[in-house]
Amino acid sequence: MSGIYDHDDFFARYMQMDRSKGLHFAGEWKQLEKLLPDLEDACILDLGCGIGWHASYFAKNGASSITAIDQSEKMLKQARKLHSHPKITYVQADLCAIQEDKPFDLVFANLCLHYINDLLPLFEHIYKLLKQDGIFLFNIEHPVFTAGDQTWINEPPVWKVDNYFSEGKRETVFLDTKVEKYHHTLTTILNGLLKTGFTLEAVEEVVPSLELLDKEVYKLEMKRPMMLLVRARKAEKRA
Ligand SMILES: C[S@@+](CC[C@H](N)C(=O)[O-])C[C@H]1O[C@@H](n2cnc3c(N)ncnc32)[C@H](O)[C@@H]1O
């Protein structure tokens, strides 16, 4: 089991990114933090946990246990080095094949679901893993961002949205490396949650922050959304 995050060069470049230095360096964090439920005594599943910044935040803010899953050996090694905590259990696993059977108050997934081809079975599985009233909070690359080949064209730059309704694999370049991701339409994501039985509590596009970006990058990032935040609740028993 592996993935691009276990390739030496990619991993080294990822570790150089600002977001690897802490939650406050990640453009989405300010918005995402506000969407978190009460963490006191919460039992949390962190999917695609990376180097453990969120797991560590949950542990320090009242959660009773955090199961943090990632498929990458290198990311988990770094997570254990930087963010070991008695309340956190790191597990190397594919998030599509989660074996956990204890019920969770929160299933959290930051920037890993666009690596998944078929979201609906995963939504079903997450629904079953949640306690009644539990929260599924995730951040996925925005469909406007993932639809085309993920490049700017022309001068001044314009973002290319193409093949929007052809869902599935996209080969893109991220950190100078060819990376496979999957494009899902907004309908697939939001209707998928509704069909699964979730109710939607928040849908937000991440707004670029001037504090984190220099003016030129900020102007560019204001041209299209890059990330979509969704908070869904397992609110009622399904028939
Ligand atoms: C962009 S990183 C985000 C890490 C972390 N959630 C964060 O926000 O800092 C994406 C992570 O998802 C993990 N990942 C991707 N596909 C996965 C899969 N099928 N199963 C488990 N982890 C996966 C990668 O190994 C990587 O650590």
Ligand as a Chemical Component Dictionary entry (heavy atoms), coordinates in Angstrom:
data_LIG
# 
_chem_comp.id                   LIG 
_chem_comp.type                 NON-POLYMER 
_chem_comp.pdbx_formal_charge   0 
_chem_comp.three_letter_code    LIG 
# 
loop_
_chem_comp_atom.comp_id 
_chem_comp_atom.atom_id 
_chem_comp_atom.alt_atom_id 
_chem_comp_atom.type_symbol 
_chem_comp_atom.charge 
_chem_comp_atom.model_Cartn_x 
_chem_comp_atom.model_Cartn_y 
_chem_comp_atom.model_Cartn_z 
_chem_comp_atom.pdbx_ordinal 
LIG C1  C1  C 0  -2.882 16.750 1.002  1  
LIG S1  S1  S 1  -2.477 15.516 2.195  2  
LIG C2  C2  C 0  -3.478 16.097 3.572  3  
LIG C3  C3  C 0  -2.988 15.616 4.892  4  
LIG C4  C4  C 0  -3.771 16.102 6.104  5  
LIG N1  N1  N 0  -5.148 15.695 6.068  6  
LIG C5  C5  C 0  -3.674 17.605 6.204  7  
LIG O1  O1  O 0  -4.637 18.285 5.880  8  
LIG O2  O2  O -1 -2.624 18.106 6.628  9  
LIG C6  C6  C 0  -3.392 14.093 1.624  10 
LIG C7  C7  C 0  -3.154 12.864 2.484  11 
LIG O3  O3  O 0  -4.110 11.874 2.123  12 
LIG C8  C8  C 0  -3.463 10.615 2.119  13 
LIG N2  N2  N 0  -4.232 9.698  1.258  14 
LIG C9  C9  C 0  -4.507 9.840  -0.044 15 
LIG N3  N3  N 0  -5.240 8.797  -0.492 16 
LIG C10 C10 C 0  -5.435 7.977  0.574  17 
LIG C11 C11 C 0  -6.103 6.731  0.766  18 
LIG N4  N4  N 0  -6.735 6.114  -0.246 19 
LIG N5  N5  N 0  -6.092 6.179  1.984  20 
LIG C12 C12 C 0  -5.444 6.775  3.027  21 
LIG N6  N6  N 0  -4.781 7.947  2.903  22 
LIG C13 C13 C 0  -4.777 8.553  1.695  23 
LIG C14 C14 C 0  -2.068 10.904 1.616  24 
LIG O4  O4  O 0  -1.158 9.864  1.928  25 
LIG C15 C15 C 0  -1.776 12.224 2.311  26 
LIG O5  O5  O 0  -1.171 12.039 3.552  27 
# 
loop_
_chem_comp_bond.comp_id 
_chem_comp_bond.atom_id_1 
_chem_comp_bond.atom_id_2 
_chem_comp_bond.value_order 
_chem_comp_bond.pdbx_ordinal 
LIG C1  S1  SING 1  
LIG S1  C2  SING 2  
LIG S1  C6  SING 3  
LIG C2  C3  SING 4  
LIG C3  C4  SING 5  
LIG C4  N1  SING 6  
LIG C4  C5  SING 7  
LIG C5  O1  DOUB 8  
LIG C5  O2  SING 9  
LIG C6  C7  SING 10 
LIG C7  O3  SING 11 
LIG C7  C15 SING 12 
LIG O3  C8  SING 13 
LIG C8  N2  SING 14 
LIG C8  C14 SING 15 
LIG N2  C9  SING 16 
LIG N2  C13 SING 17 
LIG C9  N3  DOUB 18 
LIG N3  C10 SING 19 
LIG C10 C11 SING 20 
LIG C10 C13 DOUB 21 
LIG C11 N4  SING 22 
LIG C11 N5  DOUB 23 
LIG N5  C12 SING 24 
LIG C12 N6  DOUB 25 
LIG N6  C13 SING 26 
LIG C14 O4  SING 27 
LIG C14 C15 SING 28 
LIG C15 O5  SING 29 
# 
